[in-house]
Amino acid sequence: NIIQENNASTEGIQFNDHPTGIVGISLDDVNEPSFLIRENSAWDYISANANAIGLAQTADALIFATLSQRTAHNFESFQQINRAVPASAPRFLDLNLRPPYTDKLVIFRSLQIADYAKFNQKEWETISSEYGVGSKRDFMEKCGLKGMVITKGPNGSSLYLDDGSHIPEGAAKISTEKGDLVGVGDAFWACFIHHVLKKTDWQQALKSANRYAGWVASRKGSIPDLEPGILTSVT
């Protein structure tokens, strides 16, 4: 319904006989969420069918995550879909480490496929330790990344590029008293990708993503109803 209301295509939506995914969310004293993610859900059975492959062949970008590859079925489906996406289309990875779904093969293959990757600060510390790298540039070179973003909550975010550039951006000044942090990372990444595809200046892309993520954090839930002008106000 949300997609239709925003005049976007629903062609890629798949249906199967498994139940809709449910996630139990608990918030700590500073509203940071932890998740209990039900297994054997509909999204654990994404199909690389003819329709999915056809859409992939015309894609401008591929946006994917590690959590959605937690089943062997989805891991293989993703490999097939990735192969169908044009080589010229950038790949954007959200490295969402949700224990116990932290399979090393999935993480390694995903990083090798990605052009751009997003981590939060804790995820970066975990992965950099796992890879045993001394610097972000070394890590990017090892994985073949063109860029990586580290989100830092109230401390904003930083973009690192393969030419050695580091672009920091402060967080939006917002109140989370009436909101929560569920879905904030997804909001940030969606807005950032939007601007990358529009070829927006890197600094402005980060600033817009921070502002949009801050707006989502000031509301309850992961997909709050958009206020008139909110998207245009962050571009």
N, C-alpha and C positions, 0 to 999 in steps of 0.2 A: 504493500500500500504506500509506504514512504517513497519507494522508487517511482511508482506511477504518479504520485502526487507531484513529483518534481520533474515529470516529463522525461524520464530516462528509460532506457530499454530494459525490459525484464527478460529478454531472450535467453540470457545465460543462466537463469535460475533453474536449478534441478530439484526434482522431487524423488523421494524413495520411501520405503515402508518403515524406516527407522524413526524413532521419536525426535522431535525438535530438540536441539541442544539446550541444556539448562546448566547454568553456572551459579553455584552458591558463592556469595560474596560477603566477606566480613571485613570491617574497617577497624583499624587500630586507633590509638589515641590522637593521631595526627591525620586521620582519614585516609591513610594508605591502605589499599585493598589487598586482600589475599583471596585465592580462588579455589573452589572445589568444583572441578569440571567433570560433568557426567560423561562416562564412556559410552560407546556403542550408540552414538547419536547420529542423526542424519548427515551432519557435515563430516563424519568419519568415512563416508562412502561417496566421495566426489568421483564422478565418472569422466574418464577421458573419451567420451563418446564423440560421434561425428560432429555434433553441434558444437561441443566444446573445442574440438580441434579446429573447426571452421572459424570460430570466433578468434581463437588464438592466432591463426594465420593472418588476421587483419588487425591485430592489436598494436596500439601505439606504445604500450608499456606493459610489463608484467609485474604485478604487485603480489607478494607472497610472504608467508610467515613459516616459522618452524613448527608452531603448535599444530597447524592444520595438516602436518605430515606425520602425526603421531602414530598412525596405523600404517602397516606395510602396504595396504591397498592405496591409500592416499599418496604415499611416497612414490609409488610407481605411476599413479595417475599424473602427479605433478611433473615427473620426468618427461612423460609423453607430451604434456601440454607445453612445457618449456621448450621442447625440441621444435614444436610447431610455431612458436612465436618468432617473428623475424629477428635476425641477428642484430639489426639496427635498433631494435626497440630496447630501451633501458630496463634493467631488472632492479626492483626495489624490494629489499628484504627487511622485514620487521623481526628481529631476533627476540621472540617473546619466550623467555625461559620460565616455564611453569612446571616445577617439579611435580611428579616424577617424569615429565615428558621432556627430557633433555638428552635424547639420543645423540651420541657424538657423531655418528655417520650422517644423520640428518643435518646437524649443525655444520659439519665440514662441507658437505655437498652444497648446502644452501649458500654458504659464504663463497664458494668457488663459482657459483652461478651468478651471484649478485654483482651489480655495478655500484649500487649504493645500499648501505645498511644502517639501521637505526638500533641503538642500544639505550637503555637507561644506565645510570652510573653504576648500579650494582651489577647489571648484566655485563657491562664492559669489564669490570674488575674480575668477574668470574671467567670470562672468555680469554682475556689477556693472560691471566694466570695459567689457564688450560693450554694456551698456545705457547707460553713461555717467551713472549716477545717483550723487548725493552722499550719500544716506542710505538705510538699509533701509526707512524709512517711505515715502520717495519711490518706491522700487522697488515696494513693495507697492501703493501707490496707482496706479502706472503699469500694473501687471499685474492689479489688481482682487483681490488676495489678502486673505483674512481673517487669515491667519497664515502665518508661515514659521519653520522650524526650521533652525538651523545646528549641525551636529555638529562637535566639536573634538577628537575622540580622547581623550587623557588629560586634556584640559582641560574635559571635560563637554560640555554643549550649551546652547543658548540659544533661547528661543521669543520671537518678536516678533509682536505683534498689531496689528491695524489701528487700534486706539485709541491707539497710541503706547506701549503697555506693553512692557517688556522683562523676561523671566523667565529668569534663569540657573539652571543646576543643575550641580553638580560631578559628575565621573565616579565610577563605582563603583571601589573599591580592589580590584583583582584582579591576578593574575599571569598573564602570557601565555606563560610559559616552556613550558607543555605545550599551548598553543593557537595560534591565529592569528587574523588580522583578517578572514578571508573570511566574508562574510555578516553581519558585525556591523551594518552600516548597515540591512540589511533587517530584522534582528531588532529593532533600535531602532524603526524606523518601524512595524512590525507591532504592537508593544506600545503605542506612542503612539496609533496609530489606534484600537486596542481601547479605550483609556481615553477618547479623545475621544467615541467612539460611546456609551460608558457615562456620559458627562457627568461624568467625574472632574475634580476640581480640577486646573487647569493645572500647578501646581507638582508635584503628586503624579504626574500623567501623565508629566512629564519625568523625575522621579526613578525611577519604575518602568521607563521605557524605558531609562534609563541602566544600571540594575541588570541588566536582562535582557540588554542588549547586552554588558555586561561578563561575564556568565556565559557567553555564546556565545563571546566572545573567549578565554576560559580553556580552551576545548575545541578540538579539531581539526575542521576542516570547517565548512560553512555551516549544516548542520542536525544538530547533535549530539542524541543520544538524551536525551530529557527525564528529569531526575531527579524522583522523587516530590516533589510540593510546590513545585517551582521556579516554576511560574506563579502559584500562590496566594501565594507568598512575596514576590512583587514587586508585588502589587496593594494 
